[in-house]
Amino acid sequence: MTGRIIHTDADVAEGAAWLANADPALARALEVAGPLPLRRRADGFAALLNAIVGQQVSTASAAAIWARIEDAGLTAPAPVLSAGKDGLRAVGLSRQKIAYATALAEAGIDYAALRNTPDPEVIQTLTADKSLGISTAA
């Protein structure tokens, strides 16, 4: 069970069964907790920008700022760059997050290509411009 991307609830259940078979304590925990949910997130620029927005603020604040970003159409590199510092500040980004968002927009990352790239290379690509840390990239 290595090298697979989890796509479905059945994939999660298969992995959980394998782990439960390997570890009796985990088997007991899964019996109590029940089936594990499939938690997938979108990838790409908007997902990473959303992660930046959500760092070091409350969930409610992050959701409010993200809603303003979406309403302003700032979920792709070109609009972020066009908005400039004033436009990004107007949707609620701090000075530091403006710098991170701008760096991410300027990075020119080919997100589609990252889907087939080994994890260490993805992390290296995403952290190269310092707008993302390793924990966000991973």
C-alpha positions as CSV (number, residue, x, y, z in Angstrom):
1,M,0.0,0.0,0.0
2,T,2.6,2.6,-0.9
3,G,2.6,5.2,-3.6
4,R,-1.2,5.5,-4.0
5,I,-3.3,8.6,-3.8
6,I,-6.4,8.3,-1.8
7,H,-9.4,9.1,-4.0
8,T,-12.5,7.5,-2.3
9,D,-13.9,6.4,1.0
10,A,-13.1,2.9,0.0
11,D,-9.4,3.8,-0.3
12,V,-9.6,5.3,3.2
13,A,-11.3,2.2,4.6
14,E,-8.7,-0.1,2.9
15,G,-5.9,1.9,4.5
16,A,-7.5,1.9,7.9
17,A,-8.1,-1.9,7.7
18,W,-4.4,-2.4,6.8
19,L,-3.3,-0.2,9.8
20,A,-5.8,-1.9,12.1
21,N,-4.4,-5.3,11.1
22,A,-0.9,-4.0,11.8
23,D,-1.6,-2.3,15.2
24,P,-4.2,-3.7,17.7
25,A,-4.4,-0.4,19.5
26,L,-5.3,1.3,16.3
27,A,-7.9,-1.4,15.6
28,R,-9.5,-0.7,19.0
29,A,-9.5,3.1,18.3
30,L,-11.1,2.5,14.9
31,E,-13.8,0.4,16.5
32,V,-14.7,3.3,18.8
33,A,-14.3,6.1,16.3
34,G,-16.0,4.4,13.4
35,P,-15.1,4.9,9.7
36,L,-12.6,7.5,8.9
37,P,-13.8,10.4,6.7
38,L,-12.2,11.2,3.3
39,R,-10.7,14.7,3.6
40,R,-9.5,16.0,0.3
41,R,-8.7,19.6,-0.5
42,A,-8.3,21.2,-3.8
43,D,-4.8,21.9,-5.0
44,G,-3.3,24.8,-6.8
45,F,-2.8,28.5,-6.3
46,A,-6.1,29.2,-4.5
47,A,-5.6,26.4,-2.0
48,L,-2.2,27.6,-1.1
49,L,-3.3,31.2,-0.9
50,N,-6.2,30.0,1.4
51,A,-3.6,28.3,3.6
52,I,-1.6,31.5,3.9
53,V,-4.8,33.5,4.7
54,G,-5.6,31.0,7.5
55,Q,-2.3,31.1,9.3
56,Q,-2.2,32.8,12.7
57,V,-5.7,34.0,12.6
58,S,-9.0,32.6,14.0
59,T,-11.0,30.3,11.8
60,A,-13.8,32.9,11.6
61,S,-11.3,35.7,10.6
62,A,-9.8,33.4,7.9
63,A,-13.2,32.6,6.6
64,A,-14.2,36.2,6.4
65,I,-11.0,37.3,4.7
66,W,-11.2,34.4,2.3
67,A,-14.8,35.3,1.4
68,R,-13.7,38.9,0.5
69,I,-10.8,37.4,-1.6
70,E,-13.2,35.2,-3.5
71,D,-15.7,38.1,-3.9
72,A,-12.9,40.2,-5.3
73,G,-11.8,37.5,-7.7
74,L,-8.4,37.3,-6.2
75,T,-7.9,33.5,-6.3
76,A,-5.5,33.3,-9.2
77,P,-2.0,34.8,-9.7
78,A,-2.8,37.4,-12.3
79,P,-5.6,39.1,-10.3
80,V,-3.5,39.0,-7.1
81,L,-0.7,40.8,-8.9
82,S,-3.1,43.3,-10.5
83,A,-4.7,44.1,-7.2
84,G,-1.4,45.3,-5.8
85,K,-0.7,46.0,-2.1
86,D,-3.7,48.3,-1.7
87,G,-6.2,45.9,-3.3
88,L,-4.9,43.0,-1.1
89,R,-5.0,45.2,2.0
90,A,-8.6,46.1,1.1
91,V,-9.7,42.5,1.4
92,G,-8.0,42.1,4.8
93,L,-4.5,40.8,4.2
94,S,-1.8,42.0,6.6
95,R,1.5,43.4,5.3
96,Q,3.3,40.1,5.7
97,K,0.4,38.1,4.0
98,I,0.5,40.6,1.1
99,A,4.2,39.9,0.7
100,Y,3.5,36.1,0.8
101,A,0.5,36.3,-1.6
102,T,2.5,38.4,-4.1
103,A,5.5,36.1,-3.9
104,L,3.3,33.1,-4.5
105,A,1.6,34.8,-7.5
106,E,5.0,35.7,-8.9
107,A,6.5,32.2,-8.5
108,G,5.1,30.9,-11.7
109,I,4.5,27.4,-10.3
110,D,3.0,24.8,-12.6
111,Y,0.5,23.3,-10.2
112,A,-0.7,20.6,-12.7
113,A,2.9,19.3,-13.0
114,L,3.2,19.1,-9.3
115,R,0.5,16.4,-9.2
116,N,2.9,13.9,-10.7
117,T,6.1,15.1,-8.9
118,P,7.6,13.3,-5.9
119,D,6.8,14.9,-2.6
120,P,10.3,16.2,-1.8
121,E,10.4,18.0,-5.1
122,V,6.9,19.5,-4.5
123,I,7.9,20.8,-1.1
124,Q,11.2,22.2,-2.5
125,T,9.2,24.0,-5.3
126,L,6.5,25.4,-2.9
127,T,9.0,26.6,-0.3
128,A,11.5,28.1,-2.7
129,D,10.1,31.6,-2.7
130,K,9.6,31.7,1.1
131,S,5.9,32.5,0.9
132,L,5.2,29.0,2.2
133,G,6.8,27.0,5.0
134,I,7.4,23.3,5.0
135,S,4.3,22.6,7.1
136,T,2.0,24.4,4.7
137,A,3.7,22.8,1.6
138,A,3.5,19.3,3.1
